[in-house]
Amino acid sequence: MSDATSMAEDFASGRSDPVQVLEQALLHASMAPSVFISLTAERARREAEASAARWRAGQPLSVFDGVPLAWKDLFDVAGSITTAGAAYRRNAPAALLDAPSVGLLCRAGMVSLGKANLSELAYSGLGLNPHFGTPFNPHSSDQARIPGGSSSGSAVAVAAGIVPIAMGTDTAGSIRIPAALNGVVGYRSSSRRYSRDGVFPLSRTLDSLGPLTRSVRDALAIDDLLHGRRQVHTPRSLKGQRFVLAQQDVEPAVHDNLLRAAEQLRAAGALVEERECPTFQASLTLIRDHGWLGSFEAFALHEALLDSPDADHLDPRVRRRLEAARALPASQLLLLIEARRRLQQQLLDDLDGALLITPTVAHVAPPLAPLEADDDLFTHTNLATLRLTMPGSFLDMPGVNLPSGRDALGLPTGLLLSAPTGEDARLLRAALSVESAMTI
């Protein structure tokens, strides 16, 4: 499947039209188990027909008019229930209004296909969901493997070619992880870049939004649409662009693909310095020794749920992880908040204008069945999967996962390009150039 930019070019030339593309997407979605929690077919057909008429008249609303997209089922879509992947919310009232981000892309002419599956309450990096099913990683040929989470359905919908774009959320890695494990682009924005109104929360401090796409140019276009801009983006020369490559303990394929990508950047003129990033390492140590800031906020958000009969309907693994924060002392939270402020400032000095390159996930997608059967393995694997994306979330670093290659079984690996908080525009421009320099 081509990216959204190519799809829209086909609309403009008359080689395709939004109605035809939508019907193919609906058919494909209906044959993809557990990728979607619900489809908004009636709304989508109405939007696609209106878009087709605009293209025929030569008056598209935007560069992505008529392009179908999926929404992680945390975003309010008018007339649809926002389940957050939780069984207890199956019969919640339908949303009365679109979330602001949904409304902006709707007014740009994009077609809302449906609500994508996720880890319950967005509280796992693996993507398993016992209530709505677990979407399978489409790159696995030997056995069912995890999609990564929590934006599991969003990543699989893009990787499987159902839609070229899906919107997700990221609190500890929930866009970047499934993007890496499914071989797509995933952009975690700085937490305040887009409105989070109408999006079911997990952590008020750490939650962020962003697209999963088939190209960086598509992610840039979505960023423009969400800010009401129209721009043309082309890759720039990497000559003189500085990067810090901070190696980590990862599987051989992840390591080898990362080093090959670094060599390709050097060949394009980039200055890639391989060294430790002290702030990144300090964040890893802090999280290991003092816990996760998001766990405090997730418990506070869901305390009433945990104390209600509805708690019995939660995935026991999600419930235990939420409950684990109940007895944590307030002093631990204050320590994390103060350390975060200090480390965010230290990061600016550490990078000194460079962008940070790390592996996105230390491993490829593991098999699904053992994780479903073994609670201890699930807990260990979840923490291992989240480990390399949690520092970026803690520091509010915008990050872009770029596919870096595959292992011997054909399973994708990912490279994570990150910048200090608020430097999203610079990061996205650099990611476009990095993507153009990489061959995988």
ZIURTA-V200828 format. One record per helix or strand of 3 or more residues. SS is the DSSP state (A for helix, B for strand). FROM is the first residue (numbers start at 0). TO is the last residue. Records with the same first field share a line. If there is no record, write none. Layout:
SS=FROM-TO  FROM-TO
//
This chain:
A=3-12  17-29  40-55  86-88  99-106  119-121  151-158  175-181  215-225  251-266  277-289  292-305  308-312  315-322  329-350  367-372  374-393  423-436
B=35-38  67-71  110-115  164-169  184-187  207-212  241-244  270-273  354-358  398-405  411-417
//
